[in-house]
Amino acid sequence: MSDTTFHPNNEVSSQLSFEDFKRIVVQDYRIAAESRFVALLGRKEVLTGKAKFGIFGDGKELAQIALAKVYKEGDWRSGYYRDQTLALASGITDTYHFFSQLYAHPDLAADPSSAGRQMNCHFSTPQIDAEGKWFNQLQQKNSASDISTTSGQMARSVGLGLASKLYRNNPNLSYLSYFSNQGNEVVFCTIGNAATSEGAFFETFNAIGVKQIPVVISVWDDGYGISVPNEVQTTKADISEVLQGFQRNEQGEGFEIFKVKGWDYPGLCYAYEQAERLAREQHIPCLVHVIELTQPQGHSSSGSHERYKSAERLAWEKEFDCLKVMKEWILVQGMATAEELDEIDEQAKQLVRQEQRRAWADYHKTIQLDLAEAVAHLSAVEDESTELPLKTLQSLTEPSFKEIYGTVRRVLRQLKGKQVPGKSALIAWYKEQQVVNADRYNSKLFTETLESPARIPAVAALFDGDSRVVDGREILNACFEANFQRDERLLAFGEDVGKIGDVNQGFAGLQEQFGEQRIFDTGIRETSIIGKGIGLALRGLRPIAEIQYLDYLLYALPVLSDDLATLSYRTKGGQKAPVIIRTRGHRLEGIWHSGSPISMLLGSLRGIHICVPRNMTQAAGMYNTLFRADEPALVIESLNGYRLKERLPTNVGDFTVPIGYAECIKEGQDVTVVSYGSTLRLVQEAAVELEKLAISIAIIDAQTLQPFDKAGLCKESLMKTNKLLVVDEDVPGGASAFILQQIMEVQAGYYLLDAQPRTLTAKAHRPPYGSDGDYFSKPSADDIVEAVYAMMNETNPDQYPSLFDEI
């Protein structure tokens, strides 16, 4: 562990006079004081009801100012919701924008981090313009969008840091000059001491050490995780002691670990100088454990720390408050007088109050515009039922959008069936505002840029007389090879992806062809595999993050759901991470390798395209589309299809399958059967048997579940058959329920039915081991035949008598 006693860098010191040094120190105190007043006033704004919730970074000011000194343009921050001073000191935010976010101002100009979609202290820097074009990352200090999940910021830091290593070591990436200057960028990852107890912290910490990437991890240690002390959180109550085994050795492998007190301004500056230099120049990862921090206002605005801290602890926190200690140190060093520091405090307080008032006034003004329009339209309605709602709106001193539009909707209900002057104009205005409010609160689930998958032209697969019939895996292999030749940004990694070319040989031989920097193995750590993909994608690369089997996605679900799936939405299209998650599933034998948790994915991964190709040709076409687009996607290949024979397209790297469009595999007149993935082949088998029973089914391959059948092919088929069966391998009421909702409700297929729609799914339990277990727990061709036949029996029992009634 490195010594953090203050040793001024001789070269720097020789360039600075005492007056210059004094100005720097006093300015640092000014920033710290402003940040403290932001926290104090922010809490008051919550307690008075102007804001919903507040979480602040008071007590951690000096450590974050020291970090900000070494945080340079081109660098990245992957932090958490205590980094208020770091954000203010580095220019990621300012007081006005901070309070605008606290008030949830739904405008990117007021809250560039999230347009009011995230609670305060959740920062990000815009990375793309409205068309999806990247900004120059070397001309700004970059911050990945914060998330509230504890330790959730750790995973993406792996990829953010690995990008620097790849940019430094791969000269073929030098043309991507917007993203890196020869890999000299450092990633500053911050985390609270209690969150280091999370598994994601240890997993990604290990991955960072293995890869030796330029990440500086700061642990802000104030002794508690809400009310739970370190003694309960961490072995030895000290995370840097726990991590001593990671301390780098004589060969330079491992972390450099620093431990420094949060009130020691000189020691903090020295520690971050050393950590930044090691990371930037040598790509040595560092841990800076900042201890003896305080939390003057407690965890958040929802509780008081007096409830769980002893009188002795509270007294110590007052004595060792970092601002108090710094003030005393400045006075002892003769850098300022007490009167001068008091004046700085007063100026900081006035500035913060001024900017807070400006933020509130602008937020209030935005609401007042809508209020004025609502009042004008309600005043024009000639009906007594509007009088009270109108007076109520006019009496509001601090209205909300909820109160404005809730009132208008109640009035419209009261006017039902009436033809009165002003009503039509009110309805027209309300409908216009629905579009405005959808943009404010519901837009940008996907980035929807010029490179959206929806804009990628459809190109048919081509075949000729010389097209070979090959194993499905060979089609994928040829697809990947062609795309890796086309685009230097493409990378692929995962368990067994590198040396052996993945467990099903999709990347066979490609590591030898394209090198270990583009196709490489990882350890068994799904969280950091996905995080690696997010970070690499944020820095302009095109990662394919492989999760070996579909069941293993459960281990990566938090980072997929909380970070990747919400990234576009929570930044209102300000950031994108076009990660492709490749996995395989369906119909393998055994409880732990044959699950099909599609409903779990559909419920938690809104914001990620979910592709479920029936064969490897369709999978290749989807990859070709996604590699040319800029939105994240999950592709689930059919595990039992790698050795099935398919024709190899002559344009294997160029043909595309549109994302979000179903395909009619077979026309039919009696029943529409909708399925996807491996189960679709069973439906095709069943169709042959059903023909023998004089039943003709239409088969629709969903192809992608998110989005689902944008062209309404299912509805079109129902116009002919008037009967619907959904077949899949998820649990009862799982993905099949989602598909029914899409067809019945979104496509209005309900009105086309002349029989109850049905689903055929797996059993509620996981499939037991063995072929027999598979047969009796998942839909089989026999099950499909009987389900369809039963539907025909219901509507025409004379022609289709029951299969199981005794005569």
VENPE-V905088 format. One record per backbone hydrogen bond with DSSP energy under -1.0 kcal/mol. CO is the residue of the C=O (numbers start at 1). NH is the residue of the N-H. If there is no record, write none. Layout:
<<CO NH> <CO NH>>
This chain:
<<9 13> <10 14> <12 15> <13 16> <17 21> <18 22> <19 23> <20 24> <21 25> <22 26> <23 27> <24 28> <25 29> <26 30> <27 31> <28 32> <29 33> <30 34> <31 35> <32 36> <33 37> <34 38> <35 39> <36 40> <37 41> <38 42> <39 43> <40 44> <41 45> <42 46> <43 47> <44 48> <45 50> <45 51> <46 49> <54 301> <57 60> <60 64> <61 65> <62 66> <63 67> <64 68> <65 69> <67 70> <72 75> <75 142> <76 188> <77 144> <78 190> <80 83> <83 87> <84 88> <85 89> <86 90> <87 92> <87 93> <94 98> <95 99> <96 100> <97 101> <98 102> <99 103> <100 105> <101 104> <105 107> <107 111> <111 115> <114 117> <123 146> <127 135> <129 132> <131 450> <133 129> <136 139> <140 74> <142 77> <143 125> <149 152> <151 154> <155 158> <156 160> <157 161> <158 162> <159 163> <161 165> <162 166> <163 167> <164 168> <165 169> <166 170> <170 173> <171 174> <173 176> <175 177> <176 179> <178 137> <181 184> <186 76> <187 216> <188 78> <189 218> <191 220> <194 197> <195 198> <198 202> <199 203> <200 204> <201 205> <202 206> <203 207> <204 208> <205 209> <206 210> <207 211> <208 212> <208 213> <213 215> <214 187> <215 286> <216 189> <217 288> <218 191> <219 290> <220 193> <221 293> <223 230> <225 228> <228 225> <229 232> <229 233> <230 234> <234 237> <235 238> <238 242> <239 243> <241 244> <243 246> <244 247> <246 255> <249 252> <253 249> <255 248> <256 287> <257 2> <258 289> <260 291> <261 264> <263 265> <264 268> <265 269> <266 270> <267 271> <268 272> <269 273> <270 274> <271 275> <272 276> <273 277> <274 278> <275 279> <276 280> <277 281> <278 282> <278 284> <279 283> <285 256> <286 217> <287 258> <288 219> <289 260> <290 221> <291 262> <295 298> <300 303> <304 307> <305 308> <305 309> <310 314> <311 315> <312 316> <313 317> <314 318> <315 319> <316 320> <321 325> <322 326> <323 327> <324 328> <325 329> <326 330> <327 331> <328 332> <329 333> <330 335> <337 341> <338 342> <339 343> <340 344> <341 345> <342 346> <343 347> <344 348> <345 349> <346 350> <347 351> <348 352> <349 353> <350 354> <351 355> <352 356> <353 357> <354 358> <355 359> <356 360> <357 361> <358 362> <359 363> <360 364> <361 365> <362 366> <363 367> <364 368> <365 369> <366 370> <367 371> <368 372> <369 373> <370 374> <371 375> <372 376> <373 377> <374 378> <375 379> <376 380> <378 381> <381 383> <383 386> <384 387> <386 390> <387 391> <388 392> <389 393> <390 394> <391 395> <393 396> <400 404> <401 405> <402 406> <403 407> <404 408> <405 409> <406 410> <407 411> <408 412> <409 413> <410 414> <411 415> <413 416> <415 418> <420 423> <421 382> <422 426> <423 427> <424 428> <425 429> <426 430> <427 431> <428 432> <429 433> <430 434> <431 435> <432 436> <433 437> <434 438> <435 439> <436 440> <437 441> <438 442> <449 452> <451 630> <452 455> <453 456> <459 656> <462 650> <464 467> <468 648> <470 646> <471 474> <472 476> <473 477> <474 478> <475 479> <476 480> <477 481> <478 482> <479 483> <480 484> <481 485> <482 486> <483 487> <487 490> <489 542> <491 544> <492 520> <493 546> <494 497> <494 522> <496 502> <501 507> <502 505> <505 508> <507 510> <509 513> <510 514> <511 515> <515 518> <515 519> <518 492> <520 494> <523 525> <525 529> <526 530> <527 531> <528 532> <529 533> <530 534> <531 535> <532 536> <533 537> <534 538> <536 541> <537 540> <542 491> <543 580> <544 493> <545 582> <549 552> <550 553> <551 554> <552 555> <553 556> <556 560> <557 561> <558 562> <559 563> <559 564> <560 565> <566 570> <567 571> <568 573> <569 572> <574 127> <574 128> <577 579> <579 633> <580 545> <581 635> <582 547> <583 637> <584 550> <585 639> <590 593> <596 598> <597 601> <598 602> <599 603> <600 604> <601 605> <605 608> <609 634> <610 705> <610 706> <611 636> <612 677> <615 619> <616 620> <617 621> <618 622> <619 623> <620 624> <621 625> <621 657> <622 626> <623 627> <632 609> <633 581> <634 611> <635 583> <637 585> <638 641> <642 473> <644 472> <646 470> <651 654> <651 655> <660 710> <663 701> <666 699> <671 698> <672 725> <673 700> <674 727> <675 702> <677 680> <678 681> <679 683> <680 684> <681 685> <682 686> <683 687> <684 688> <685 689> <686 690> <687 691> <690 695> <691 694> <696 670> <696 671> <698 673> <699 665> <699 666> <700 675> <701 663> <702 704> <703 612> <706 610> <709 712> <712 716> <713 717> <714 718> <715 719> <717 720> <717 721> <718 722> <722 754> <723 672> <724 758> <725 674> <726 760> <730 762> <731 734> <734 738> <735 739> <736 740> <737 741> <738 742> <739 743> <740 744> <741 745> <741 746> <742 747> <743 749> <744 750> <749 752> <750 753> <758 726> <760 728> <770 774> <771 775> <772 776> <774 778> <777 763> <780 784> <781 785> <782 786> <783 787> <784 788> <785 789> <786 790> <787 791> <788 792> <789 793> <790 794> <791 795> <792 796> <796 800>>
